[in-house]
């Protein structure tokens, strides 16, 4: 009786080795799907455009959100002690600034803003409130 696998001495066909190429290509081009994401959703009933700044450790992004729109950014796969993610937003008309510090959780963290541009803190709003804190670098309140 043989103790080793029956296929131990056989070679695989050459085309089986080529199947690794699309797999490696997919991993290299789509690695960012593994990163934890933060999604900010602005209410359809919003009154005006909100401007925002994402500050994620080594990068800063600026943009705007129209009512019914949103913004998204990603964290890092293995955050260290110095990692931070802050989201600041304001409206030109109201003049009130908001800032929150976020600890992203894989796969997604959701933040919902109400029509006034404040964080929707109702129980069934869908906001992951336990992942939010006051900003460390900005004095604006959430």
N, C-alpha and C positions, 0 to 999 in steps of 0.2 A: 504494500500500500504506500502511495506517495504522501509525504508530509508537507510538501510545498504546494502552492497554488498551481493549478493546471496551466494557467496562462503565463507562468513565470518565464519560460524560455521563448515566448512569442513576442514579436514586435507589433506595435500598433501601426495602423496605416498612417501615411504621411499627413493626410487631411485632418486627422484627429488633432494633431499638434497645432494646426492652423486655427482651431477653434479658440485658442488662447488669445489670439490677436484682437478679435472684437471685444472680448471680455476686458482685456487690459485697456483698450481704447475707451471703453465705457467708464471704467474706473477713473481714468485720468481726466476725462472731460466732464464727468458728473459727480465729482467728489463732494461738491458743496451741498448735495441733497442730504448728506449725513450730519450736517451742522444744525444745531438748534436754532429755530426761527422765532422771531417776535413779529406779530402782526398787530397793527393799530387800525381799528375800524372807526370811521367817522359816520355819524348818524345821517340817514337820508333827510331828516328834518332839520339839518344844520342850516344856519342862516348865511354864513359867509365862509370864504376860504380861510383855512388855517395854514400857517407857515410852520415848518418844523426843522429841527436839527437833530440828527442822530450822532452821538459821540460814542464810538465803540473803540476804546483803548487806542488803537493805532490809526483809526480812520474817522473822518467826519463827513457826513452827507447832509445836504440841505435840499429842501423841496417844499411842496405845497400839497394840501389835501382839499379837494372840493367836497361838498356834502355828498354822502354816499360812497366816497372814495376811501382810501387808506394808504398806509405805508408799511413797508416790511424791511427787515434787516436780519442778519444772522450773527450769531455769536461764534465762539470757537469750540472745537470738539473737546479739548481738555483744558479748561480755564485754570489759571494759576491764582495765587492770592491777590495779585495786582490787577486782575481783569475787572473791567467795569463797562457797563452799557447804560448810557443816559439818553433820554428822549425829552427834548424841550419843544414846546409848541405855544403858539400865540395867535391871536387874531388882530388884524390892524384896527378893526373897529372898536373892540372892547378894551384893548390895551392890557389885558391881564395875561401874565406869563405863567406857564405851567412847566414843571420839570419833575421827572421821576427817574429813579435808578431802577434798573431791571436786572433780575437774575434769570437769564433764559433757561428754560427747561426743555429737554428733548421730548418730542419732536417739535412742538409748537407752544408758544405762549401768546395768548390773545388779550388785547386791551381794547375795550369799547368806549368810545367817547359819545356823550349825549349831544343833543342839539345845541347846548350852550358851549360845547367844547370841553366840558369837565369829564373826568373819568366816571363812567357809569358804574356805580357801586351797589346797585340793586342786587338782591340775592340771585336772581335768575338771569342776570345780564350776560353772563359768559366771561366776564373779566377775571383773569387769573390774579386776583388781588394779593394772594400770598407771595407772589413773585415780585411785588413792587415795594419800593421804599423811597424816602425823600432823597433828593440829589445830594451827593457829597460835595460837588464843586459849584453848585448854583444855589442861590437863596430863594428862588421861586418855589412856591409850594405846589404840591400836586393838586 
